Amino acid sequence: MSLLDVCLRLVLVLGAFLVLPLLIGQTEHKVMAHMQARVGPIYAGAFHGWAQLVADGVKFAQKEDIVPAGADRKVFKLAPAVALIPYFVVLIAIPIGPNGFVGRTIDAGIVFVLAVMGVGVLGSLMGGWASANKYSLLGGIRSAAQLMAYELPMLLAAASVAMAAGTVSLPGIVEGFEWWWLPWQAIGGVVFFTAGLAEIQRPPFDMPVADSEIIFGAYTEYSGLRFALFLLSEYAGILIVCALTTVLFLGGWHGPWSDSVGWLWTLLKIGVLAFVVIWLRVSYPRLREDQLQKLAWTVFVPLALGQLVLTGVVKVAT
């Protein structure tokens, strides 16, 4: 791979990373506005509220950047970057289309992306610990507990589809995908997708940032662009979770004329899953902390283990 090819791939990945999370955020504004009859996101601008995203960006840029007097200043300032950058690194390894349409092919792709995603969640813990605020600290501790609870079923579900494909390479899994996998890998797909939403603290798994209980969790003391980076990391997390679910459980680029428009099938599947994420936020109430932990340890972990056993049985039988 030449230096020019590497630079071109990095530019394309960076462009996708800068555009797609903002597109998901804009879509969330519009979908929630229609579902909940919100006026502003629909009419802020001449065409269906197009100016809402611009207004939000200007608002964050104008706000004062405040660091609490008792905060650990270095960790406090570093936390938003730790929360955001790992998702960019993960995006490099996710295949979008056939014939090498990926930033970088990694042999142990599943292990790599899950490990790096875990680093991203540490940004919330760092922000909560460094803020010198008891509500922020509580939110950071909840983030750590949630990460430990949902990382295990997520890893087990990913191991199931890797066992089915006989490889831990993400392009290899997509290339080995068969449509008859969909029914017997469905449980693993649901577990992986739901656990991914819990790991990035999306509703109804947003107890670490419960605004009605602990203000805004680890982000309470953040303002301006630093707070905007945390929000952007949330939308980047949605992109990554939807992309990984597409690659692992929905066949990635497989579809009609996949050799020529396979990348389009991947993006369409990611878009459908992102809509499901938004719909879940509007439709379901926030889980209590005990409910959230109980769901992980008593429901998702047994289901993921059952999926792993089922995959082993099917592999032996076939």
C-alpha positions as CSV (number, residue, x, y, z in Angstrom):
1,M,0.0,0.0,0.0
2,S,1.5,3.3,-1.1
3,L,1.7,6.5,1.0
4,L,-0.8,8.2,-1.4
5,D,-3.2,5.3,-0.9
6,V,-2.9,5.5,2.9
7,C,-3.5,9.3,2.9
8,L,-6.5,9.0,0.6
9,R,-8.1,6.3,2.8
10,L,-7.5,8.4,5.9
11,V,-9.0,11.4,4.3
12,L,-12.1,9.4,3.3
13,V,-12.5,7.9,6.8
14,L,-12.0,11.4,8.4
15,G,-14.7,12.8,6.0
16,A,-17.1,10.1,7.0
17,F,-16.3,10.6,10.6
18,L,-17.0,14.3,10.4
19,V,-20.2,14.1,8.3
20,L,-22.1,10.9,9.3
21,P,-22.4,11.6,13.1
22,L,-23.7,15.1,12.4
23,L,-26.1,13.6,9.9
24,I,-27.4,11.2,12.6
25,G,-27.7,14.1,15.0
26,Q,-29.7,16.2,12.5
27,T,-31.9,13.2,11.7
28,E,-32.6,12.7,15.4
29,H,-33.7,16.3,15.7
30,K,-36.2,15.8,12.9
31,V,-37.5,12.4,13.9
32,M,-38.0,13.4,17.5
33,A,-39.6,16.6,16.4
34,H,-42.2,14.7,14.4
35,M,-42.8,12.0,17.0
36,Q,-43.1,14.5,19.9
37,A,-44.5,17.5,18.0
38,R,-41.5,19.8,18.7
39,V,-41.7,23.0,16.9
40,G,-38.1,24.3,16.8
41,P,-36.3,21.5,15.1
42,I,-38.8,21.5,12.3
43,Y,-39.1,25.3,11.6
44,A,-35.7,26.6,12.4
45,G,-34.8,27.6,8.9
46,A,-36.5,28.0,5.5
47,F,-36.6,24.3,4.6
48,H,-37.8,21.9,7.3
49,G,-35.5,23.2,10.0
50,W,-32.2,22.9,8.2
51,A,-30.7,25.7,10.3
52,Q,-31.2,23.9,13.7
53,L,-27.8,22.1,13.4
54,V,-26.1,25.4,12.5
55,A,-27.7,27.2,15.4
56,D,-26.6,24.5,17.8
57,G,-23.0,24.7,16.5
58,V,-23.0,28.5,16.9
59,K,-24.4,28.2,20.4
60,F,-21.7,25.8,21.6
61,A,-19.0,27.9,20.0
62,Q,-20.2,31.0,21.7
63,K,-20.4,29.5,25.2
64,E,-17.7,30.2,27.7
65,D,-15.2,27.3,28.3
66,I,-15.3,26.9,32.1
67,V,-13.0,24.7,34.2
68,P,-14.0,24.2,37.9
69,A,-11.5,25.6,40.4
70,G,-11.0,22.3,42.1
71,A,-10.8,20.2,39.0
72,D,-7.9,18.2,37.8
73,R,-7.4,20.5,34.8
74,K,-5.3,18.3,32.6
75,V,-7.6,15.3,32.9
76,F,-10.7,17.5,32.7
77,K,-9.5,18.9,29.4
78,L,-8.3,15.6,28.0
79,A,-11.6,13.7,28.7
80,P,-13.6,14.9,25.6
81,A,-10.8,13.8,23.3
82,V,-10.5,10.4,25.0
83,A,-14.3,10.0,24.5
84,L,-14.3,10.9,20.8
85,I,-11.0,9.8,19.1
86,P,-11.4,6.0,19.7
87,Y,-14.5,6.0,17.5
88,F,-12.5,7.5,14.7
89,V,-9.8,4.7,15.1
90,V,-12.5,2.0,15.1
91,L,-14.1,3.5,11.9
92,I,-10.8,2.9,10.1
93,A,-11.2,-0.9,10.6
94,I,-14.8,-1.2,9.5
95,P,-15.3,-2.5,5.9
96,I,-17.9,-0.5,3.9
97,G,-17.7,-2.4,0.6
98,P,-16.1,-5.3,-1.2
99,N,-12.7,-5.2,-2.9
100,G,-10.7,-3.5,-0.1
101,F,-13.2,-0.7,0.6
102,V,-11.9,-0.3,4.1
103,G,-9.5,2.1,5.8
104,R,-7.2,-0.7,7.0
105,T,-7.7,-4.5,7.1
106,I,-6.9,-5.9,10.5
107,D,-6.6,-9.6,11.0
108,A,-8.0,-9.6,14.5
109,G,-10.6,-6.9,13.6
110,I,-13.3,-7.8,16.2
111,V,-10.8,-7.9,19.1
112,F,-9.4,-4.5,17.9
113,V,-12.6,-2.6,17.6
114,L,-14.2,-3.9,20.8
115,A,-11.0,-3.0,22.8
116,V,-10.8,0.5,21.3
117,M,-14.5,1.1,21.9
118,G,-13.9,0.3,25.6
119,V,-11.3,3.1,25.7
120,G,-13.9,5.6,24.4
121,V,-16.2,5.0,27.4
122,L,-13.3,5.9,29.7
123,G,-13.7,9.5,28.7
124,S,-16.9,9.7,30.8
125,L,-15.1,8.2,33.8
126,M,-12.2,10.7,33.4
127,G,-14.6,13.7,33.1
128,G,-16.6,12.6,36.1
129,W,-13.5,12.0,38.3
130,A,-11.7,15.2,37.3
131,S,-14.7,17.6,37.7
132,A,-14.6,17.9,41.5
133,N,-18.4,17.5,41.5
134,K,-20.2,14.7,43.4
135,Y,-22.9,14.4,40.7
136,S,-20.2,14.1,38.0
137,L,-18.3,11.5,40.0
138,L,-21.5,9.4,40.5
139,G,-22.1,9.6,36.7
140,G,-18.6,8.5,36.0
141,I,-18.8,5.5,38.4
142,R,-22.1,4.5,36.8
143,S,-20.4,4.7,33.4
144,A,-17.7,2.3,34.5
145,A,-20.2,-0.1,36.1
146,Q,-22.3,0.0,32.9
147,L,-19.2,-0.7,30.7
148,M,-18.3,-3.7,32.8
149,A,-21.8,-5.1,32.7
150,Y,-22.4,-4.8,29.0
151,E,-19.0,-5.4,27.6
152,L,-19.2,-9.2,28.3
153,P,-22.5,-9.9,26.4
154,M,-21.3,-7.7,23.6
155,L,-18.0,-9.7,23.3
156,L,-19.8,-13.1,23.6
157,A,-22.3,-12.1,20.8
158,A,-19.4,-11.0,18.6
159,A,-17.6,-14.3,19.3
160,S,-20.6,-16.2,18.1
161,V,-20.6,-14.7,14.6
162,A,-16.8,-15.0,14.5
163,M,-17.2,-18.7,15.2
164,A,-19.8,-19.0,12.5
165,A,-17.5,-17.3,9.9
166,G,-14.3,-19.0,11.1
167,T,-12.4,-15.8,11.3
168,V,-12.1,-12.7,13.5
169,S,-11.4,-10.4,10.5
170,L,-14.3,-8.0,9.8
171,P,-14.0,-8.3,6.0
172,G,-13.6,-12.0,6.4
173,I,-16.8,-12.2,8.4
174,V,-18.7,-10.3,5.7
175,E,-17.3,-12.4,2.9
176,G,-18.3,-15.6,4.7
177,F,-21.8,-14.4,5.5
178,E,-24.8,-16.5,4.4
179,W,-28.4,-15.3,4.4
180,W,-29.5,-18.4,6.4
181,W,-27.4,-17.0,9.3
182,L,-30.0,-14.4,10.0
183,P,-32.6,-16.5,12.0
184,W,-30.1,-18.4,14.1
185,Q,-27.8,-15.4,14.8
186,A,-30.7,-13.1,15.5
187,I,-30.4,-13.4,19.3
188,G,-26.7,-12.6,19.2
189,G,-27.5,-9.6,16.9
190,V,-30.1,-8.2,19.3
191,V,-27.8,-8.7,22.3
192,F,-24.9,-7.1,20.5
193,F,-26.9,-4.1,19.3
194,T,-28.6,-3.5,22.6
195,A,-25.4,-3.9,24.6
196,G,-23.7,-1.5,22.3
197,L,-26.4,1.1,22.9
198,A,-25.9,0.6,26.7
199,E,-22.1,1.0,26.3
200,I,-22.5,4.4,24.6
201,Q,-25.2,5.3,27.2
202,R,-28.0,5.9,24.8
203,P,-31.6,6.0,26.1
204,P,-33.1,4.0,27.7
205,F,-29.7,3.1,29.0
206,D,-28.7,6.7,29.9
207,M,-28.8,6.4,33.7
208,P,-25.2,7.7,34.0
209,V,-26.4,11.0,32.6
210,A,-29.8,11.1,34.1
211,D,-30.6,14.9,33.9
212,S,-33.5,14.5,36.4
213,E,-31.4,12.8,39.0
214,I,-27.7,13.6,38.7
215,I,-28.0,16.8,36.6
216,F,-26.0,15.5,33.6
217,G,-23.7,13.0,35.1
218,A,-20.0,13.2,34.1
219,Y,-20.8,16.1,31.8
220,T,-22.3,18.4,34.5
221,E,-19.3,20.8,34.7
222,Y,-18.6,20.9,30.9
223,S,-19.6,23.7,28.6
224,G,-19.0,25.1,25.2
225,L,-17.1,23.1,22.7
226,R,-15.9,20.5,25.2
227,F,-19.5,19.6,26.0
228,A,-20.2,19.5,22.2
229,L,-17.4,17.0,21.8
230,F,-19.1,14.7,24.3
231,L,-22.3,15.0,22.4
232,L,-20.5,14.3,19.1
233,S,-18.9,11.2,20.6
234,E,-22.4,10.0,21.4
235,Y,-23.5,10.3,17.8
236,A,-20.1,8.8,16.6
237,G,-20.9,5.9,19.0
238,I,-24.2,5.4,17.3
239,L,-22.5,5.2,13.9
240,I,-20.0,2.7,15.2
241,V,-22.5,0.4,16.9
242,C,-24.8,0.4,13.9
243,A,-21.9,-0.2,11.5
244,L,-20.6,-3.1,13.5
245,T,-24.1,-4.6,13.8
246,T,-24.4,-4.3,10.0
247,V,-21.1,-5.9,9.4
248,L,-21.4,-8.7,11.9
249,F,-25.1,-9.7,11.7
250,L,-26.7,-8.2,8.6
251,G,-24.3,-9.1,5.9
252,G,-22.5,-5.8,5.5
253,W,-22.4,-5.0,1.8
254,H,-24.3,-8.1,0.7
255,G,-27.4,-7.3,-1.5
256,P,-28.4,-7.0,-5.2
257,W,-25.5,-5.8,-7.3
258,S,-23.2,-5.8,-4.3
259,D,-20.0,-5.8,-6.4
260,S,-20.9,-2.3,-7.7
261,V,-23.1,-0.7,-5.0
262,G,-22.1,-2.8,-2.0
263,W,-21.1,0.4,-0.1
264,L,-24.6,1.7,-0.6
265,W,-26.2,-1.3,1.0
266,T,-23.9,-0.9,4.0
267,L,-24.9,2.7,4.5
268,L,-28.6,1.9,4.0
269,K,-28.5,-0.8,6.7
270,I,-26.6,1.6,9.0
271,G,-29.2,4.3,8.4
272,V,-32.1,1.9,9.3
273,L,-30.4,0.9,12.5
274,A,-29.7,4.5,13.4
275,F,-33.4,5.2,13.0
276,V,-34.2,2.4,15.4
277,V,-31.8,4.0,17.9
278,I,-33.7,7.3,17.6
279,W,-37.0,5.5,17.9
280,L,-36.0,3.7,21.0
281,R,-35.0,7.1,22.6
282,V,-38.4,8.5,22.0
283,S,-40.4,5.4,22.9
284,Y,-39.0,3.9,26.0
285,P,-38.4,5.4,29.5
286,R,-35.0,5.4,31.2
287,L,-34.1,2.2,33.1
288,R,-33.2,2.5,36.8
289,E,-29.7,1.6,37.7
290,D,-30.7,-1.7,39.3
291,Q,-32.9,-2.6,36.3
292,L,-30.0,-1.8,34.0
293,Q,-27.6,-4.1,35.8
294,K,-30.1,-6.9,36.2
295,L,-30.9,-6.8,32.5
296,A,-27.2,-7.2,31.7
297,W,-26.3,-10.0,34.1
298,T,-29.5,-12.0,34.2
299,V,-30.8,-11.6,30.6
300,F,-28.1,-10.6,28.1
301,V,-25.2,-12.7,29.5
302,P,-27.3,-16.0,29.5
303,L,-28.7,-15.2,26.0
304,A,-25.2,-14.5,24.6
305,L,-23.9,-17.7,26.1
306,G,-26.8,-19.6,24.7
307,Q,-26.1,-18.1,21.2
308,L,-22.5,-19.2,21.5
309,V,-23.6,-22.8,22.3
310,L,-26.1,-22.7,19.5
311,T,-23.4,-21.6,17.1
312,G,-21.2,-24.4,18.2
313,V,-23.9,-26.9,17.6
314,V,-24.8,-25.6,14.2
315,K,-21.1,-25.5,13.2
316,V,-20.7,-29.2,14.2
317,A,-23.9,-30.2,12.5
318,T,-23.0,-28.5,9.2
